[in-house]
Amino acid sequence: MFGDPDELRQRLGEMAEQMQSSQKVAWADNAIKLAVDITVAAIARLELQGGSDQQAMQVRDAIRVVFPEAVTLVREAREGLS
């Protein structure tokens, strides 16, 4: 019914590798999406005041706080794909 046991074992191993690879890609996608979502949410919560220069400074300050966390998530996602 299943043919050669060695061939079956090889095919199951290949299938397991493909599934593991798919899980890594899904995890990386989720981590990158989370990094973007965190950044967008932080900026959306800002109550900007003042002129455009002051508002730009407020956005930059928020990104300085959030960006290192986002970079860490993306770095870990890339390492997960290696």
mmCIF file of the N, C-alpha and C atoms, coordinates in Angstrom:
data_MODEL
# 
_entry.id   MODEL 
# 
loop_
_atom_site.group_PDB 
_atom_site.id 
_atom_site.type_symbol 
_atom_site.label_atom_id 
_atom_site.label_alt_id 
_atom_site.label_comp_id 
_atom_site.label_asym_id 
_atom_site.label_entity_id 
_atom_site.label_seq_id 
_atom_site.pdbx_PDB_ins_code 
_atom_site.Cartn_x 
_atom_site.Cartn_y 
_atom_site.Cartn_z 
_atom_site.occupancy 
_atom_site.B_iso_or_equiv 
_atom_site.pdbx_formal_charge 
_atom_site.auth_seq_id 
_atom_site.auth_comp_id 
_atom_site.auth_asym_id 
_atom_site.auth_atom_id 
_atom_site.pdbx_PDB_model_num 
ATOM 1   N N  . MET A 1 1  ? 0.831  -1.200 0.000  1.00 0.00 ? 1  MET A N  1 
ATOM 2   C CA . MET A 1 1  ? 0.000  0.000  0.000  1.00 0.00 ? 1  MET A CA 1 
ATOM 3   C C  . MET A 1 1  ? 0.873  1.260  0.000  1.00 0.00 ? 1  MET A C  1 
ATOM 4   N N  . PHE A 1 2  ? 1.872  1.342  0.882  1.00 0.00 ? 2  PHE A N  1 
ATOM 5   C CA . PHE A 1 2  ? 2.697  2.536  0.983  1.00 0.00 ? 2  PHE A CA 1 
ATOM 6   C C  . PHE A 1 2  ? 4.000  2.413  0.215  1.00 0.00 ? 2  PHE A C  1 
ATOM 7   N N  . GLY A 1 3  ? 4.297  1.267  -0.322 1.00 0.00 ? 3  GLY A N  1 
ATOM 8   C CA . GLY A 1 3  ? 5.521  1.081  -1.089 1.00 0.00 ? 3  GLY A CA 1 
ATOM 9   C C  . GLY A 1 3  ? 6.717  0.872  -0.189 1.00 0.00 ? 3  GLY A C  1 
ATOM 10  N N  . ASP A 1 4  ? 7.858  1.345  -0.661 1.00 0.00 ? 4  ASP A N  1 
ATOM 11  C CA . ASP A 1 4  ? 9.134  1.169  0.036  1.00 0.00 ? 4  ASP A CA 1 
ATOM 12  C C  . ASP A 1 4  ? 9.159  1.958  1.348  1.00 0.00 ? 4  ASP A C  1 
ATOM 13  N N  . PRO A 1 5  ? 9.462  1.308  2.475  1.00 0.00 ? 5  PRO A N  1 
ATOM 14  C CA . PRO A 1 5  ? 9.499  2.002  3.768  1.00 0.00 ? 5  PRO A CA 1 
ATOM 15  C C  . PRO A 1 5  ? 10.528 3.138  3.806  1.00 0.00 ? 5  PRO A C  1 
ATOM 16  N N  . ASP A 1 6  ? 11.658 2.956  3.135  1.00 0.00 ? 6  ASP A N  1 
ATOM 17  C CA . ASP A 1 6  ? 12.676 4.015  3.115  1.00 0.00 ? 6  ASP A CA 1 
ATOM 18  C C  . ASP A 1 6  ? 12.178 5.244  2.355  1.00 0.00 ? 6  ASP A C  1 
ATOM 19  N N  . GLU A 1 7  ? 11.472 5.009  1.277  1.00 0.00 ? 7  GLU A N  1 
ATOM 20  C CA . GLU A 1 7  ? 10.911 6.119  0.498  1.00 0.00 ? 7  GLU A CA 1 
ATOM 21  C C  . GLU A 1 7  ? 9.847  6.857  1.311  1.00 0.00 ? 7  GLU A C  1 
ATOM 22  N N  . LEU A 1 8  ? 9.019  6.086  2.018  1.00 0.00 ? 8  LEU A N  1 
ATOM 23  C CA . LEU A 1 8  ? 7.998  6.688  2.875  1.00 0.00 ? 8  LEU A CA 1 
ATOM 24  C C  . LEU A 1 8  ? 8.644  7.536  3.959  1.00 0.00 ? 8  LEU A C  1 
ATOM 25  N N  . ARG A 1 9  ? 9.693  7.004  4.589  1.00 0.00 ? 9  ARG A N  1 
ATOM 26  C CA . ARG A 1 9  ? 10.411 7.728  5.642  1.00 0.00 ? 9  ARG A CA 1 
ATOM 27  C C  . ARG A 1 9  ? 11.001 9.029  5.084  1.00 0.00 ? 9  ARG A C  1 
ATOM 28  N N  . GLN A 1 10 ? 11.574 8.954  3.883  1.00 0.00 ? 10 GLN A N  1 
ATOM 29  C CA . GLN A 1 10 ? 12.165 10.130 3.247  1.00 0.00 ? 10 GLN A CA 1 
ATOM 30  C C  . GLN A 1 10 ? 11.090 11.184 2.959  1.00 0.00 ? 10 GLN A C  1 
ATOM 31  N N  . ARG A 1 11 ? 9.969  10.755 2.434  1.00 0.00 ? 11 ARG A N  1 
ATOM 32  C CA . ARG A 1 11 ? 8.887  11.697 2.119  1.00 0.00 ? 11 ARG A CA 1 
ATOM 33  C C  . ARG A 1 11 ? 8.309  12.333 3.376  1.00 0.00 ? 11 ARG A C  1 
ATOM 34  N N  . LEU A 1 12 ? 8.165  11.550 4.437  1.00 0.00 ? 12 LEU A N  1 
ATOM 35  C CA . LEU A 1 12 ? 7.679  12.112 5.698  1.00 0.00 ? 12 LEU A CA 1 
ATOM 36  C C  . LEU A 1 12 ? 8.671  13.138 6.257  1.00 0.00 ? 12 LEU A C  1 
ATOM 37  N N  . GLY A 1 13 ? 9.965  12.840 6.115  1.00 0.00 ? 13 GLY A N  1 
ATOM 38  C CA . GLY A 1 13 ? 10.992 13.788 6.559  1.00 0.00 ? 13 GLY A CA 1 
ATOM 39  C C  . GLY A 1 13 ? 10.942 15.087 5.775  1.00 0.00 ? 13 GLY A C  1 
ATOM 40  N N  . GLU A 1 14 ? 10.744 14.977 4.464  1.00 0.00 ? 14 GLU A N  1 
ATOM 41  C CA . GLU A 1 14 ? 10.635 16.173 3.619  1.00 0.00 ? 14 GLU A CA 1 
ATOM 42  C C  . GLU A 1 14 ? 9.405  16.990 3.996  1.00 0.00 ? 14 GLU A C  1 
ATOM 43  N N  . MET A 1 15 ? 8.312  16.292 4.260  1.00 0.00 ? 15 MET A N  1 
ATOM 44  C CA . MET A 1 15 ? 7.087  16.983 4.642  1.00 0.00 ? 15 MET A CA 1 
ATOM 45  C C  . MET A 1 15 ? 7.276  17.702 5.978  1.00 0.00 ? 15 MET A C  1 
ATOM 46  N N  . ALA A 1 16 ? 7.950  17.076 6.916  1.00 0.00 ? 16 ALA A N  1 
ATOM 47  C CA . ALA A 1 16 ? 8.207  17.693 8.218  1.00 0.00 ? 16 ALA A CA 1 
ATOM 48  C C  . ALA A 1 16 ? 9.082  18.940 8.064  1.00 0.00 ? 16 ALA A C  1 
ATOM 49  N N  . GLU A 1 17 ? 10.090 18.884 7.193  1.00 0.00 ? 17 GLU A N  1 
ATOM 50  C CA . GLU A 1 17 ? 10.943 20.048 6.938  1.00 0.00 ? 17 GLU A CA 1 
ATOM 51  C C  . GLU A 1 17 ? 10.139 21.197 6.345  1.00 0.00 ? 17 GLU A C  1 
ATOM 52  N N  . GLN A 1 18 ? 9.257  20.888 5.405  1.00 0.00 ? 18 GLN A N  1 
ATOM 53  C CA . GLN A 1 18 ? 8.429  21.921 4.787  1.00 0.00 ? 18 GLN A CA 1 
ATOM 54  C C  . GLN A 1 18 ? 7.513  22.578 5.813  1.00 0.00 ? 18 GLN A C  1 
ATOM 55  N N  . MET A 1 19 ? 6.939  21.773 6.692  1.00 0.00 ? 19 MET A N  1 
ATOM 56  C CA . MET A 1 19 ? 6.053  22.314 7.726  1.00 0.00 ? 19 MET A CA 1 
ATOM 57  C C  . MET A 1 19 ? 6.829  23.204 8.687  1.00 0.00 ? 19 MET A C  1 
ATOM 58  N N  . GLN A 1 20 ? 8.019  22.776 9.064  1.00 0.00 ? 20 GLN A N  1 
ATOM 59  C CA . GLN A 1 20 ? 8.840  23.566 9.970  1.00 0.00 ? 20 GLN A CA 1 
ATOM 60  C C  . GLN A 1 20 ? 9.222  24.889 9.318  1.00 0.00 ? 20 GLN A C  1 
ATOM 61  N N  . SER A 1 21 ? 9.565  24.852 8.056  1.00 0.00 ? 21 SER A N  1 
ATOM 62  C CA . SER A 1 21 ? 9.909  26.072 7.320  1.00 0.00 ? 21 SER A CA 1 
ATOM 63  C C  . SER A 1 21 ? 8.718  27.016 7.256  1.00 0.00 ? 21 SER A C  1 
ATOM 64  N N  . SER A 1 22 ? 7.537  26.474 7.019  1.00 0.00 ? 22 SER A N  1 
ATOM 65  C CA . SER A 1 22 ? 6.318  27.292 6.962  1.00 0.00 ? 22 SER A CA 1 
ATOM 66  C C  . SER A 1 22 ? 6.032  27.937 8.307  1.00 0.00 ? 22 SER A C  1 
ATOM 67  N N  . GLN A 1 23 ? 6.277  27.208 9.390  1.00 0.00 ? 23 GLN A N  1 
ATOM 68  C CA . GLN A 1 23 ? 6.062  27.764 10.725 1.00 0.00 ? 23 GLN A CA 1 
ATOM 69  C C  . GLN A 1 23 ? 7.031  28.905 10.999 1.00 0.00 ? 23 GLN A C  1 
ATOM 70  N N  . LYS A 1 24 ? 8.278  28.776 10.551 1.00 0.00 ? 24 LYS A N  1 
ATOM 71  C CA . LYS A 1 24 ? 9.266  29.839 10.740 1.00 0.00 ? 24 LYS A CA 1 
ATOM 72  C C  . LYS A 1 24 ? 8.845  31.097 9.992  1.00 0.00 ? 24 LYS A C  1 
ATOM 73  N N  . VAL A 1 25 ? 8.389  30.924 8.766  1.00 0.00 ? 25 VAL A N  1 
ATOM 74  C CA . VAL A 1 25 ? 7.956  32.071 7.968  1.00 0.00 ? 25 VAL A CA 1 
ATOM 75  C C  . VAL A 1 25 ? 6.742  32.740 8.621  1.00 0.00 ? 25 VAL A C  1 
ATOM 76  N N  . ALA A 1 26 ? 5.797  31.943 9.093  1.00 0.00 ? 26 ALA A N  1 
ATOM 77  C CA . ALA A 1 26 ? 4.615  32.500 9.749  1.00 0.00 ? 26 ALA A CA 1 
ATOM 78  C C  . ALA A 1 26 ? 5.010  33.261 11.009 1.00 0.00 ? 26 ALA A C  1 
ATOM 79  N N  . TRP A 1 27 ? 5.937  32.720 11.796 1.00 0.00 ? 27 TRP A N  1 
ATOM 80  C CA . TRP A 1 27 ? 6.390  33.403 13.006 1.00 0.00 ? 27 TRP A CA 1 
ATOM 81  C C  . TRP A 1 27 ? 7.072  34.716 12.639 1.00 0.00 ? 27 TRP A C  1 
ATOM 82  N N  . ALA A 1 28 ? 7.904  34.700 11.621 1.00 0.00 ? 28 ALA A N  1 
ATOM 83  C CA . ALA A 1 28 ? 8.597  35.917 11.195 1.00 0.00 ? 28 ALA A CA 1 
ATOM 84  C C  . ALA A 1 28 ? 7.594  36.962 10.717 1.00 0.00 ? 28 ALA A C  1 
ATOM 85  N N  . ASP A 1 29 ? 6.616  36.539 9.932  1.00 0.00 ? 29 ASP A N  1 
ATOM 86  C CA . ASP A 1 29 ? 5.583  37.472 9.472  1.00 0.00 ? 29 ASP A CA 1 
ATOM 87  C C  . ASP A 1 29 ? 4.839  38.093 10.647 1.00 0.00 ? 29 ASP A C  1 
ATOM 88  N N  . ASN A 1 30 ? 4.491  37.271 11.627 1.00 0.00 ? 30 ASN A N  1 
ATOM 89  C CA . ASN A 1 30 ? 3.782  37.777 12.801 1.00 0.00 ? 30 ASN A CA 1 
ATOM 90  C C  . ASN A 1 30 ? 4.644  38.750 13.605 1.00 0.00 ? 30 ASN A C  1 
ATOM 91  N N  . ALA A 1 31 ? 5.924  38.457 13.740 1.00 0.00 ? 31 ALA A N  1 
ATOM 92  C CA . ALA A 1 31 ? 6.811  39.339 14.486 1.00 0.00 ? 31 ALA A CA 1 
ATOM 93  C C  . ALA A 1 31 ? 6.961  40.683 13.788 1.00 0.00 ? 31 ALA A C  1 
ATOM 94  N N  . ILE A 1 32 ? 7.106  40.665 12.476 1.00 0.00 ? 32 ILE A N  1 
ATOM 95  C CA . ILE A 1 32 ? 7.229  41.913 11.722 1.00 0.00 ? 32 ILE A CA 1 
ATOM 96  C C  . ILE A 1 32 ? 5.927  42.702 11.790 1.00 0.00 ? 32 ILE A C  1 
ATOM 97  N N  . LYS A 1 33 ? 4.801  42.022 11.661 1.00 0.00 ? 33 LYS A N  1 
ATOM 98  C CA . LYS A 1 33 ? 3.505  42.700 11.768 1.00 0.00 ? 33 LYS A CA 1 
ATOM 99  C C  . LYS A 1 33 ? 3.343  43.316 13.151 1.00 0.00 ? 33 LYS A C  1 
ATOM 100 N N  . LEU A 1 34 ? 3.750  42.611 14.183 1.00 0.00 ? 34 LEU A N  1 
ATOM 101 C CA . LEU A 1 34 ? 3.665  43.130 15.538 1.00 0.00 ? 34 LEU A CA 1 
ATOM 102 C C  . LEU A 1 34 ? 4.529  44.384 15.696 1.00 0.00 ? 34 LEU A C  1 
ATOM 103 N N  . ALA A 1 35 ? 5.724  44.374 15.118 1.00 0.00 ? 35 ALA A N  1 
ATOM 104 C CA . ALA A 1 35 ? 6.604  45.541 15.188 1.00 0.00 ? 35 ALA A CA 1 
ATOM 105 C C  . ALA A 1 35 ? 5.943  46.756 14.535 1.00 0.00 ? 35 ALA A C  1 
ATOM 106 N N  . VAL A 1 36 ? 5.334  46.541 13.391 1.00 0.00 ? 36 VAL A N  1 
ATOM 107 C CA . VAL A 1 36 ? 4.644  47.637 12.703 1.00 0.00 ? 36 VAL A CA 1 
ATOM 108 C C  . VAL A 1 36 ? 3.448  48.100 13.524 1.00 0.00 ? 36 VAL A C  1 
ATOM 109 N N  . ASP A 1 37 ? 2.669  47.158 14.033 1.00 0.00 ? 37 ASP A N  1 
ATOM 110 C CA . ASP A 1 37 ? 1.483  47.504 14.828 1.00 0.00 ? 37 ASP A CA 1 
ATOM 111 C C  . ASP A 1 37 ? 1.843  48.295 16.083 1.00 0.00 ? 37 ASP A C  1 
ATOM 112 N N  . ILE A 1 38 ? 2.927  47.898 16.744 1.00 0.00 ? 38 ILE A N  1 
ATOM 113 C CA . ILE A 1 38 ? 3.368  48.619 17.943 1.00 0.00 ? 38 ILE A CA 1 
ATOM 114 C C  . ILE A 1 38 ? 3.716  50.058 17.594 1.00 0.00 ? 38 ILE A C  1 
ATOM 115 N N  . THR A 1 39 ? 4.452  50.241 16.509 1.00 0.00 ? 39 THR A N  1 
ATOM 116 C CA . THR A 1 39 ? 4.863  51.583 16.093 1.00 0.00 ? 39 THR A CA 1 
ATOM 117 C C  . THR A 1 39 ? 3.650  52.428 15.720 1.00 0.00 ? 39 THR A C  1 
ATOM 118 N N  . VAL A 1 40 ? 2.748  51.868 14.936 1.00 0.00 ? 40 VAL A N  1 
ATOM 119 C CA . VAL A 1 40 ? 1.551  52.598 14.513 1.00 0.00 ? 40 VAL A CA 1 
ATOM 120 C C  . VAL A 1 40 ? 0.688  52.960 15.720 1.00 0.00 ? 40 VAL A C  1 
ATOM 121 N N  . ALA A 1 41 ? 0.509  52.017 16.644 1.00 0.00 ? 41 ALA A N  1 
ATOM 122 C CA . ALA A 1 41 ? -0.316 52.272 17.819 1.00 0.00 ? 41 ALA A CA 1 
ATOM 123 C C  . ALA A 1 41 ? 0.296  53.369 18.694 1.00 0.00 ? 41 ALA A C  1 
ATOM 124 N N  . ALA A 1 42 ? 1.605  53.347 18.845 1.00 0.00 ? 42 ALA A N  1 
ATOM 125 C CA . ALA A 1 42 ? 2.264  54.365 19.662 1.00 0.00 ? 42 ALA A CA 1 
ATOM 126 C C  . ALA A 1 42 ? 2.080  55.754 19.052 1.00 0.00 ? 42 ALA A C  1 
ATOM 127 N N  . ILE A 1 43 ? 2.216  55.848 17.749 1.00 0.00 ? 43 ILE A N  1 
ATOM 128 C CA . ILE A 1 43 ? 2.064  57.147 17.087 1.00 0.00 ? 43 ILE A CA 1 
ATOM 129 C C  . ILE A 1 43 ? 0.596  57.591 17.121 1.00 0.00 ? 43 ILE A C  1 
ATOM 130 N N  . ALA A 1 44 ? -0.325 56.651 16.955 1.00 0.00 ? 44 ALA A N  1 
ATOM 131 C CA . ALA A 1 44 ? -1.747 56.992 16.957 1.00 0.00 ? 44 ALA A CA 1 
ATOM 132 C C  . ALA A 1 44 ? -2.205 57.519 18.313 1.00 0.00 ? 44 ALA A C  1 
ATOM 133 N N  . ARG A 1 45 ? -1.549 57.098 19.380 1.00 0.00 ? 45 ARG A N  1 
ATOM 134 C CA . ARG A 1 45 ? -1.959 57.530 20.724 1.00 0.00 ? 45 ARG A CA 1 
ATOM 135 C C  . ARG A 1 45 ? -1.431 58.901 21.099 1.00 0.00 ? 45 ARG A C  1 
ATOM 136 N N  . LEU A 1 46 ? -0.552 59.429 20.275 1.00 0.00 ? 46 LEU A N  1 
ATOM 137 C CA . LEU A 1 46 ? 0.017  60.732 20.591 1.00 0.00 ? 46 LEU A CA 1 
ATOM 138 C C  . LEU A 1 46 ? -1.052 61.821 20.516 1.00 0.00 ? 46 LEU A C  1 
ATOM 139 N N  . GLU A 1 47 ? -0.960 62.751 21.437 1.00 0.00 ? 47 GLU A N  1 
ATOM 140 C CA . GLU A 1 47 ? -1.811 63.934 21.391 1.00 0.00 ? 47 GLU A CA 1 
ATOM 141 C C  . GLU A 1 47 ? -0.901 65.090 21.000 1.00 0.00 ? 47 GLU A C  1 
ATOM 142 N N  . LEU A 1 48 ? -0.762 65.241 19.700 1.00 0.00 ? 48 LEU A N  1 
ATOM 143 C CA . LEU A 1 48 ? 0.176  66.218 19.171 1.00 0.00 ? 48 LEU A CA 1 
ATOM 144 C C  . LEU A 1 48 ? -0.311 67.632 19.452 1.00 0.00 ? 48 LEU A C  1 
ATOM 145 N N  . GLN A 1 49 ? 0.637  68.468 19.811 1.00 0.00 ? 49 GLN A N  1 
ATOM 146 C CA . GLN A 1 49 ? 0.327  69.864 20.113 1.00 0.00 ? 49 GLN A CA 1 
ATOM 147 C C  . GLN A 1 49 ? 1.368  70.756 19.463 1.00 0.00 ? 49 GLN A C  1 
ATOM 148 N N  . GLY A 1 50 ? 1.000  71.977 19.235 1.00 0.00 ? 50 GLY A N  1 
ATOM 149 C CA . GLY A 1 50 ? 1.933  72.944 18.686 1.00 0.00 ? 50 GLY A CA 1 
ATOM 150 C C  . GLY A 1 50 ? 1.964  72.919 17.174 1.00 0.00 ? 50 GLY A C  1 
ATOM 151 N N  . GLY A 1 51 ? 2.971  73.599 16.656 1.00 0.00 ? 51 GLY A N  1 
ATOM 152 C CA . GLY A 1 51 ? 3.137  73.690 15.207 1.00 0.00 ? 51 GLY A CA 1 
ATOM 153 C C  . GLY A 1 51 ? 3.692  72.404 14.620 1.00 0.00 ? 51 GLY A C  1 
ATOM 154 N N  . SER A 1 52 ? 3.865  72.409 13.317 1.00 0.00 ? 52 SER A N  1 
ATOM 155 C CA . SER A 1 52 ? 4.308  71.194 12.632 1.00 0.00 ? 52 SER A CA 1 
ATOM 156 C C  . SER A 1 52 ? 5.697  70.750 13.097 1.00 0.00 ? 52 SER A C  1 
ATOM 157 N N  . ASP A 1 53 ? 6.589  71.698 13.384 1.00 0.00 ? 53 ASP A N  1 
ATOM 158 C CA . ASP A 1 53 ? 7.922  71.328 13.875 1.00 0.00 ? 53 ASP A CA 1 
ATOM 159 C C  . ASP A 1 53 ? 7.839  70.654 15.239 1.00 0.00 ? 53 ASP A C  1 
ATOM 160 N N  . GLN A 1 54 ? 7.006  71.183 16.106 1.00 0.00 ? 54 GLN A N  1 
ATOM 161 C CA . GLN A 1 54 ? 6.843  70.589 17.442 1.00 0.00 ? 54 GLN A CA 1 
ATOM 162 C C  . GLN A 1 54 ? 6.188  69.208 17.336 1.00 0.00 ? 54 GLN A C  1 
ATOM 163 N N  . GLN A 1 55 ? 5.218  69.091 16.461 1.00 0.00 ? 55 GLN A N  1 
ATOM 164 C CA . GLN A 1 55 ? 4.553  67.802 16.276 1.00 0.00 ? 55 GLN A CA 1 
ATOM 165 C C  . GLN A 1 55 ? 5.516  66.761 15.715 1.00 0.00 ? 55 GLN A C  1 
ATOM 166 N N  . ALA A 1 56 ? 6.338  67.183 14.767 1.00 0.00 ? 56 ALA A N  1 
ATOM 167 C CA . ALA A 1 56 ? 7.336  66.269 14.206 1.00 0.00 ? 56 ALA A CA 1 
ATOM 168 C C  . ALA A 1 56 ? 8.294  65.802 15.292 1.00 0.00 ? 56 ALA A C  1 
ATOM 169 N N  . MET A 1 57 ? 8.682  66.690 16.181 1.00 0.00 ? 57 MET A N  1 
ATOM 170 C CA . MET A 1 57 ? 9.580  66.332 17.278 1.00 0.00 ? 57 MET A CA 1 
ATOM 171 C C  . MET A 1 57 ? 8.901  65.336 18.230 1.00 0.00 ? 57 MET A C  1 
ATOM 172 N N  . GLN A 1 58 ? 7.623  65.545 18.484 1.00 0.00 ? 58 GLN A N  1 
ATOM 173 C CA . GLN A 1 58 ? 6.888  64.626 19.358 1.00 0.00 ? 58 GLN A CA 1 
ATOM 174 C C  . GLN A 1 58 ? 6.806  63.228 18.739 1.00 0.00 ? 58 GLN A C  1 
ATOM 175 N N  . VAL A 1 59 ? 6.576  63.163 17.434 1.00 0.00 ? 59 VAL A N  1 
ATOM 176 C CA . VAL A 1 59 ? 6.518  61.869 16.749 1.00 0.00 ? 59 VAL A CA 1 
ATOM 177 C C  . VAL A 1 59 ? 7.892  61.205 16.785 1.00 0.00 ? 59 VAL A C  1 
ATOM 178 N N  . ARG A 1 60 ? 8.954  61.969 16.516 1.00 0.00 ? 60 ARG A N  1 
ATOM 179 C CA . ARG A 1 60 ? 10.318 61.408 16.563 1.00 0.00 ? 60 ARG A CA 1 
ATOM 180 C C  . ARG A 1 60 ? 10.644 60.887 17.956 1.00 0.00 ? 60 ARG A C  1 
ATOM 181 N N  . ASP A 1 61 ? 10.253 61.627 18.987 1.00 0.00 ? 61 ASP A N  1 
ATOM 182 C CA . ASP A 1 61 ? 10.513 61.167 20.357 1.00 0.00 ? 61 ASP A CA 1 
ATOM 183 C C  . ASP A 1 61 ? 9.806  59.838 20.645 1.00 0.00 ? 61 ASP A C  1 
ATOM 184 N N  . ALA A 1 62 ? 8.571  59.716 20.184 1.00 0.00 ? 62 ALA A N  1 
ATOM 185 C CA . ALA A 1 62 ? 7.824  58.461 20.394 1.00 0.00 ? 62 ALA A CA 1 
ATOM 186 C C  . ALA A 1 62 ? 8.496  57.316 19.647 1.00 0.00 ? 62 ALA A C  1 
ATOM 187 N N  . ILE A 1 63 ? 8.932  57.576 18.427 1.00 0.00 ? 63 ILE A N  1 
ATOM 188 C CA . ILE A 1 63 ? 9.583  56.527 17.640 1.00 0.00 ? 63 ILE A CA 1 
ATOM 189 C C  . ILE A 1 63 ? 10.897 56.110 18.288 1.00 0.00 ? 63 ILE A C  1 
ATOM 190 N N  . ARG A 1 64 ? 11.615 57.048 18.882 1.00 0.00 ? 64 ARG A N  1 
ATOM 191 C CA . ARG A 1 64 ? 12.869 56.699 19.570 1.00 0.00 ? 64 ARG A CA 1 
ATOM 192 C C  . ARG A 1 64 ? 12.637 55.699 20.692 1.00 0.00 ? 64 ARG A C  1 
ATOM 193 N N  . VAL A 1 65 ? 11.486 55.782 21.325 1.00 0.00 ? 65 VAL A N  1 
ATOM 194 C CA . VAL A 1 65 ? 11.169 54.855 22.411 1.00 0.00 ? 65 VAL A CA 1 
ATOM 195 C C  . VAL A 1 65 ? 10.732 53.499 21.861 1.00 0.00 ? 65 VAL A C  1 
ATOM 196 N N  . VAL A 1 66 ? 9.898  53.522 20.825 1.00 0.00 ? 66 VAL A N  1 
ATOM 197 C CA . VAL A 1 66 ? 9.297  52.296 20.299 1.00 0.00 ? 66 VAL A CA 1 
ATOM 198 C C  . VAL A 1 66 ? 10.238 51.561 19.337 1.00 0.00 ? 66 VAL A C  1 
ATOM 199 N N  . PHE A 1 67 ? 11.025 52.293 18.577 1.00 0.00 ? 67 PHE A N  1 
ATOM 200 C CA . PHE A 1 67 ? 11.829 51.702 17.505 1.00 0.00 ? 67 PHE A CA 1 
ATOM 201 C C  . PHE A 1 67 ? 12.760 50.587 17.975 1.00 0.00 ? 67 PHE A C  1 
ATOM 202 N N  . PRO A 1 68 ? 13.489 50.748 19.085 1.00 0.00 ? 68 PRO A N  1 
ATOM 203 C CA . PRO A 1 68 ? 14.372 49.644 19.505 1.00 0.00 ? 68 PRO A CA 1 
ATOM 204 C C  . PRO A 1 68 ? 13.624 48.318 19.729 1.00 0.00 ? 68 PRO A C  1 
ATOM 205 N N  . GLU A 1 69 ? 12.422 48.392 20.262 1.00 0.00 ? 69 GLU A N  1 
ATOM 206 C CA . GLU A 1 69 ? 11.631 47.173 20.464 1.00 0.00 ? 69 GLU A CA 1 
ATOM 207 C C  . GLU A 1 69 ? 11.228 46.570 19.121 1.00 0.00 ? 69 GLU A C  1 
ATOM 208 N N  . ALA A 1 70 ? 10.843 47.425 18.190 1.00 0.00 ? 70 ALA A N  1 
ATOM 209 C CA . ALA A 1 70 ? 10.453 46.947 16.867 1.00 0.00 ? 70 ALA A CA 1 
ATOM 210 C C  . ALA A 1 70 ? 11.645 46.309 16.153 1.00 0.00 ? 70 ALA A C  1 
ATOM 211 N N  . VAL A 1 71 ? 12.814 46.930 16.278 1.00 0.00 ? 71 VAL A N  1 
ATOM 212 C CA . VAL A 1 71 ? 14.019 46.381 15.647 1.00 0.00 ? 71 VAL A CA 1 
ATOM 213 C C  . VAL A 1 71 ? 14.351 45.010 16.239 1.00 0.00 ? 71 VAL A C  1 
ATOM 214 N N  . THR A 1 72 ? 14.205 44.871 17.544 1.00 0.00 ? 72 THR A N  1 
ATOM 215 C CA . THR A 1 72 ? 14.474 43.589 18.188 1.00 0.00 ? 72 THR A CA 1 
ATOM 216 C C  . THR A 1 72 ? 13.548 42.504 17.643 1.00 0.00 ? 72 THR A C  1 
ATOM 217 N N  . LEU A 1 73 ? 12.264 42.822 17.490 1.00 0.00 ? 73 LEU A N  1 
ATOM 218 C CA . LEU A 1 73 ? 11.316 41.840 16.949 1.00 0.00 ? 73 LEU A CA 1 
ATOM 219 C C  . LEU A 1 73 ? 11.691 41.432 15.528 1.00 0.00 ? 73 LEU A C  1 
ATOM 220 N N  . VAL A 1 74 ? 12.048 42.409 14.703 1.00 0.00 ? 74 VAL A N  1 
ATOM 221 C CA . VAL A 1 74 ? 12.401 42.102 13.314 1.00 0.00 ? 74 VAL A CA 1 
ATOM 222 C C  . VAL A 1 74 ? 13.696 41.302 13.255 1.00 0.00 ? 74 VAL A C  1 
ATOM 223 N N  . ARG A 1 75 ? 14.677 41.659 14.092 1.00 0.00 ? 75 ARG A N  1 
ATOM 224 C CA . ARG A 1 75 ? 15.951 40.917 14.125 1.00 0.00 ? 75 ARG A CA 1 
ATOM 225 C C  . ARG A 1 75 ? 15.704 39.466 14.514 1.00 0.00 ? 75 ARG A C  1 
ATOM 226 N N  . GLU A 1 76 ? 14.892 39.257 15.540 1.00 0.00 ? 76 GLU A N  1 
ATOM 227 C CA . GLU A 1 76 ? 14.594 37.887 15.959 1.00 0.00 ? 76 GLU A CA 1 
ATOM 228 C C  . GLU A 1 76 ? 13.845 37.119 14.870 1.00 0.00 ? 76 GLU A C  1 
ATOM 229 N N  . ALA A 1 77 ? 12.988 37.828 14.141 1.00 0.00 ? 77 ALA A N  1 
ATOM 230 C CA . ALA A 1 77 ? 12.265 37.174 13.049 1.00 0.00 ? 77 ALA A CA 1 
ATOM 231 C C  . ALA A 1 77 ? 13.241 36.736 11.956 1.00 0.00 ? 77 ALA A C  1 
ATOM 232 N N  . ARG A 1 78 ? 14.173 37.597 11.627 1.00 0.00 ? 78 ARG A N  1 
ATOM 233 C CA . ARG A 1 78 ? 15.176 37.241 10.602 1.00 0.00 ? 78 ARG A CA 1 
ATOM 234 C C  . ARG A 1 78 ? 16.031 36.069 11.058 1.00 0.00 ? 78 ARG A C  1 
ATOM 235 N N  . GLU A 1 79 ? 16.435 36.090 12.317 1.00 0.00 ? 79 GLU A N  1 
ATOM 236 C CA . GLU A 1 79 ? 17.261 34.983 12.842 1.00 0.00 ? 79 GLU A CA 1 
ATOM 237 C C  . GLU A 1 79 ? 16.484 33.682 12.819 1.00 0.00 ? 79 GLU A C  1 
ATOM 238 N N  . GLY A 1 80 ? 15.187 33.765 13.036 1.00 0.00 ? 80 GLY A N  1 
ATOM 239 C CA . GLY A 1 80 ? 14.349 32.573 13.014 1.00 0.00 ? 80 GLY A CA 1 
ATOM 240 C C  . GLY A 1 80 ? 14.278 31.942 11.629 1.00 0.00 ? 80 GLY A C  1 
ATOM 241 N N  . LEU A 1 81 ? 14.502 32.753 10.602 1.00 0.00 ? 81 LEU A N  1 
ATOM 242 C CA . LEU A 1 81 ? 14.461 32.228 9.230  1.00 0.00 ? 81 LEU A CA 1 
ATOM 243 C C  . LEU A 1 81 ? 15.791 31.619 8.808  1.00 0.00 ? 81 LEU A C  1 
ATOM 244 N N  . SER A 1 82 ? 16.844 31.891 9.563  1.00 0.00 ? 82 SER A N  1 
ATOM 245 C CA . SER A 1 82 ? 18.175 31.373 9.185  1.00 0.00 ? 82 SER A CA 1 
ATOM 246 C C  . SER A 1 82 ? 18.318 29.911 9.505  1.00 0.00 ? 82 SER A C  1 
# 
